[in-house]
Amino acid sequence: MATSSDTSDQNVKSKRPADSAFKQQRLPAWQPILTAGTVLPTFFVIGIAFIPVGVGLLYFSDEVKEHVIDYTNCLKDDENITCAEYIKQNFMEPCRCSIPFNLTEDFKGDVYFYYGLSNYYQNHRRYVKSRDDNQLLGRLSADPSSDCEPFAYDSKKKIPIAPCGAIANSLFNDTLTVYSQVLSKDIPVIRTGIAWDSDKRIKFQNPPGDLKTAFANYTKPENWHVNIWELDLEDPNNNGFQNEDLIVWMRTAALPTFRKLYRRVDHTKVGFGDGLMKGAYILNVAYNYSVIDFDGRKSFIISTTSLLGGKNPFLGVAYVVVGTLCLLLGIVLLVIHVRCSKSTTEMINVNPRTPYS
């Protein structure tokens, strides 16, 4: 007859794992044996595959024609002072400068204008989150998101800002145009089609009704020269929160040196159907955006594209370097294997009684 102590012992939960293949570690497993016969072909295959791919990427990158103009310290028209210093001394005063340049070869095909900034950390944690996504979807509220602070309310009028946040407040607002001295006219450009289609359709929407009325109880960001409903008065589909310059800027860059698409050349106009021809041009700048306070630089880029996009040799160089290293390692290991190694059979059949030599 069982005693009370025996009954209590049976009621104690056992800590032993269940008798299953998984918990008792009896599952079938495969452990690779790294031998010269498996490792060396891998190195050679990677090297032989990566080098041609890298060369192809470099070829397509070199096919892209690009002309970069740094206009950070351009001189104000008819005055011996840089626009950077002028707008620093005269806050919000307009400054215009012009930079002549030459294209030494034809830029055939689709041509794009970019602006570039350096030493500009759009990837800073507080900067990236300083926005109100509900507001950008057209859902206006009297209380913007706390993420927008200290750019949520106007410090003087105490009314909400639209769009709020540090990203919108720092919107790039230089105006860049290019004059062709050969054709004696400005290069025609298209202001739309520069933002991601998904951003414009999904992430940025205007409130219903007339924009000026909808934003009547809001004010513009402190650093803006115009109100949100005045970003593009010519095209209602490119105005307000759906302005593509704003959308492009709101997609923050991952690195401190970056470029963003500014305009597309209109190739339907006479004289520009085949692209931009070589010759003399003038870059005209309405200089509003200061970068000298944080040692930044500004540039204007004219570029074509290839099958793989814009000019970017990094990926091609990376493929060539990795492929070359794999080939060299493969050759070195092959020489070591031929001179110093034992046979695969001997290596697999090693046991405690195998003599050491």
C-alpha positions in Angstrom: 0.0 0.0 0.0 1.5 3.4 -1.0 2.4 5.8 1.7 1.7 9.5 1.8 5.3 10.3 1.1 5.3 8.2 -2.1 2.1 10.0 -3.3 3.7 13.4 -2.7 6.9 12.4 -4.6 4.7 11.4 -7.6 3.0 14.8 -7.6 6.2 16.7 -7.8 6.7 17.9 -11.4 9.8 16.4 -13.0 12.3 18.9 -14.4 13.5 16.3 -17.0 12.9 17.5 -20.6 10.3 15.5 -22.5 11.6 12.4 -24.3 11.5 13.9 -27.8 14.1 14.1 -30.5 14.1 17.9 -30.3 14.4 18.3 -26.6 16.9 15.4 -26.3 19.0 16.7 -29.2 18.6 13.6 -31.3 17.5 15.5 -34.5 19.5 14.6 -37.6 22.2 17.2 -38.4 24.7 17.9 -41.1 28.1 19.3 -40.2 30.2 20.5 -43.2 33.8 19.4 -43.3 35.8 22.3 -44.7 38.3 20.7 -47.0 40.3 22.1 -49.8 37.9 20.4 -52.2 35.0 22.5 -51.0 36.6 25.8 -49.9 38.9 26.4 -52.9 36.2 26.1 -55.6 34.0 28.5 -53.6 36.7 31.1 -53.6 37.4 30.8 -57.3 33.7 30.8 -58.2 33.1 34.0 -56.2 36.1 35.6 -57.7 35.2 34.7 -61.3 31.6 35.8 -60.8 32.1 39.0 -58.9 34.8 40.6 -61.1 32.8 40.7 -64.4 29.7 42.0 -62.5 31.9 44.7 -60.9 33.3 45.7 -64.3 29.8 45.9 -65.7 28.6 48.1 -62.9 31.6 50.4 -63.4 30.9 50.5 -67.1 27.3 51.6 -66.6 28.4 54.1 -63.9 31.0 55.6 -66.3 28.4 56.0 -69.0 26.6 58.5 -66.8 27.7 62.0 -67.6 27.8 64.5 -64.7 28.8 68.1 -64.1 29.1 69.4 -60.6 29.2 73.1 -59.6 29.9 74.2 -56.0 28.2 77.5 -55.5 28.6 77.8 -51.7 30.6 81.0 -51.9 29.4 82.5 -55.2 29.6 86.3 -55.3 26.5 88.5 -55.2 25.8 90.0 -58.6 27.6 93.3 -59.1 29.0 93.3 -55.6 32.3 92.0 -54.0 30.6 89.9 -51.2 29.5 86.3 -51.2 25.8 85.6 -51.0 26.5 83.4 -47.9 27.9 86.4 -46.0 25.2 88.8 -47.4 22.2 86.7 -46.2 23.9 86.2 -42.9 24.2 90.0 -42.5 20.8 90.8 -44.0 18.4 88.1 -42.7 15.7 87.1 -45.3 17.1 89.5 -47.8 17.3 88.0 -51.3 20.6 87.5 -53.0 21.3 86.5 -56.5 24.5 85.2 -58.0 25.6 83.8 -61.4 28.2 81.2 -62.3 29.2 80.6 -65.9 30.3 77.1 -66.9 30.9 75.0 -69.9 29.8 71.5 -70.8 32.6 69.9 -72.7 30.5 67.1 -74.1 27.0 66.4 -75.1 24.6 65.2 -72.3 22.4 62.9 -74.4 19.2 61.3 -73.2 17.2 62.3 -70.2 18.9 65.0 -68.1 18.3 65.8 -64.5 19.2 68.6 -62.1 20.1 67.8 -58.5 21.2 69.9 -55.5 23.8 68.5 -53.2 24.6 69.3 -49.5 27.5 68.1 -47.4 28.1 68.0 -43.7 24.3 68.1 -43.2 23.1 65.4 -40.8 19.5 64.7 -41.8 19.9 61.3 -40.1 20.1 62.8 -36.6 17.5 60.9 -34.4 15.6 64.0 -33.2 15.6 65.6 -36.7 14.3 62.4 -38.3 11.3 62.2 -36.0 10.5 65.9 -36.0 7.4 65.7 -38.1 3.7 65.1 -37.8 2.6 62.4 -40.2 -1.1 62.8 -39.5 -0.8 66.5 -40.4 1.0 65.6 -43.6 -1.9 63.3 -44.5 -4.2 66.4 -44.4 -5.7 65.6 -41.0 -5.2 69.0 -39.5 -5.4 69.5 -35.8 -5.1 72.4 -33.4 -2.5 70.4 -31.5 0.4 69.2 -33.7 2.4 66.2 -32.6 4.8 66.7 -29.7 7.5 65.3 -31.9 7.5 68.7 -33.7 8.7 70.7 -30.7 10.1 73.3 -30.7 8.7 73.9 -34.2 5.1 73.1 -33.4 3.8 76.6 -32.7 4.7 80.1 -33.8 6.7 81.7 -30.9 4.9 85.1 -31.3 1.4 84.3 -32.6 1.1 81.1 -30.5 -0.7 79.4 -33.4 0.1 75.9 -34.8 2.6 75.6 -37.7 1.9 73.7 -40.9 3.9 71.7 -41.8 5.5 71.5 -38.3 8.8 70.1 -37.3 12.5 70.6 -37.9 12.6 68.8 -41.3 9.9 71.1 -42.8 11.4 74.2 -41.2 14.8 73.5 -42.8 13.3 73.0 -46.3 15.9 73.7 -49.0 14.7 76.9 -50.8 17.4 78.0 -53.2 16.1 78.6 -56.7 18.3 77.3 -59.4 18.0 78.0 -63.2 20.3 77.4 -66.1 20.6 79.7 -69.0 21.9 78.5 -72.4 24.2 81.0 -74.0 24.1 79.1 -77.3 20.3 79.1 -77.5 19.9 82.4 -75.6 17.2 81.1 -73.3 16.6 79.3 -70.0 16.6 75.5 -70.0 13.0 74.5 -69.7 12.4 72.2 -66.7 9.6 70.1 -65.2 8.9 70.5 -61.5 6.9 67.3 -61.1 7.9 63.7 -61.3 10.8 64.2 -58.9 9.3 62.5 -55.8 8.4 58.9 -55.2 5.0 58.1 -56.5 4.1 56.2 -53.4 5.0 59.2 -51.2 2.7 61.5 -53.2 -0.2 59.1 -53.4 -0.1 57.7 -49.8 2.0 59.7 -47.4 1.2 63.3 -48.4 -2.3 64.6 -48.9 -3.9 68.0 -48.8 -6.9 68.8 -46.6 -10.2 69.0 -48.5 -11.4 72.3 -49.9 -9.5 75.5 -50.8 -6.0 75.4 -49.4 -5.8 78.9 -48.2 -9.1 78.5 -46.3 -8.0 75.1 -44.9 -4.8 76.6 -43.6 -6.4 79.8 -42.3 -5.7 78.9 -38.7 -2.1 77.9 -39.3 1.1 79.7 -40.0 4.1 78.9 -42.1 7.4 77.5 -40.6 9.7 80.3 -39.3 12.4 79.9 -42.0 9.9 79.8 -44.9 9.4 82.8 -47.2 5.9 81.7 -48.4 2.9 79.9 -46.9 2.2 76.3 -47.5 -0.5 77.1 -50.1 1.9 79.3 -52.1 4.6 76.7 -52.9 3.3 76.3 -56.5 0.5 78.6 -57.5 0.7 77.5 -61.1 -0.1 73.8 -60.5 -2.7 73.0 -57.9 -1.6 69.3 -58.0 1.9 70.4 -56.9 0.9 72.7 -54.1 0.4 72.4 -50.4 1.5 69.1 -48.7 1.7 67.6 -52.2 4.4 69.9 -53.4 7.1 67.6 -54.7 10.0 69.8 -53.5 8.6 69.4 -50.0 8.1 65.6 -50.4 11.6 65.1 -51.7 13.1 67.1 -48.7 11.0 65.2 -46.2 12.5 61.9 -47.2 15.6 62.3 -45.1 19.0 61.2 -46.2 21.0 58.5 -44.5 24.5 60.1 -44.9 25.7 63.6 -44.2 26.7 64.1 -47.9 23.8 63.7 -50.2 22.0 64.9 -53.3 18.3 65.3 -54.0 16.5 65.5 -57.3 15.6 69.1 -58.1 14.2 69.3 -61.7 13.8 67.3 -64.9 14.8 68.9 -68.2 11.7 69.2 -70.5 12.9 67.4 -73.6 9.7 68.2 -75.5 10.8 71.8 -76.0 12.7 72.9 -79.2 16.4 72.6 -78.9 16.4 70.2 -76.0 14.9 67.0 -77.6 18.3 65.2 -77.6 19.4 66.4 -74.2 21.9 69.2 -73.4 24.5 70.0 -76.0 28.0 71.0 -75.1 28.6 74.7 -74.9 28.5 77.7 -72.6 25.8 78.0 -69.8 25.1 80.2 -66.8 23.9 78.9 -63.5 21.6 81.6 -61.9 21.0 81.2 -58.2 18.4 82.9 -55.9 20.5 82.3 -52.8 18.4 81.8 -49.7 19.8 78.7 -47.9 22.7 79.3 -45.5 25.1 76.4 -44.8 28.3 78.2 -43.7 27.3 78.2 -40.0 27.9 74.4 -39.9 30.7 74.3 -42.4 28.5 72.8 -45.1 28.8 73.0 -48.8 26.2 73.4 -51.6 26.4 72.1 -55.1 24.3 72.0 -58.3 24.6 68.8 -60.4 23.6 68.2 -64.0 23.5 64.4 -64.7 22.2 61.8 -67.1 21.2 58.3 -66.1 22.0 54.7 -67.2 20.2 51.4 -66.9 21.2 51.3 -63.2 20.4 54.9 -62.3 22.8 57.7 -61.5 26.5 57.8 -61.2 27.7 55.6 -58.4 31.0 53.6 -58.8 31.0 52.3 -55.2 29.1 49.1 -55.9 31.3 48.3 -58.9 34.5 48.9 -57.0 33.2 46.7 -54.1 32.4 43.8 -56.4 35.9 44.0 -58.1 37.7 44.3 -54.8 35.9 41.3 -53.2 36.3 39.2 -56.4 40.0 40.0 -56.6 40.6 39.1 -52.9 38.7 35.8 -53.3 40.8 34.9 -56.3 44.1 35.8 -54.5 43.1 33.9 -51.4 42.1 30.9 -53.6 45.5 30.9 -55.3 47.4 31.2 -52.0 45.4 28.4 -50.3 45.8 26.2 -53.4 49.6 26.6 -53.2 49.5 25.8 -49.5 47.3 22.8 -50.1 49.5 21.4 -52.9 52.7 21.8 -50.9 51.7 21.0 -47.3 48.4 19.2 -47.0 47.6 15.6 -46.4 45.0 13.7 -48.4 41.4 14.2 -47.6 41.1 10.5 -46.5 43.9 10.9 -44.0 42.2 14.0 -42.5 38.8 12.4 -42.2 40.2 9.2 -40.6 42.2 10.9 -37.8 41.7 9.1 -34.5 43.5 9.3 -31.1 46.0 6.6 -32.2 47.0 8.4 -35.4 50.8 9.2 -35.1 51.6 12.9 -35.1 54.1 14.0 -37.7 
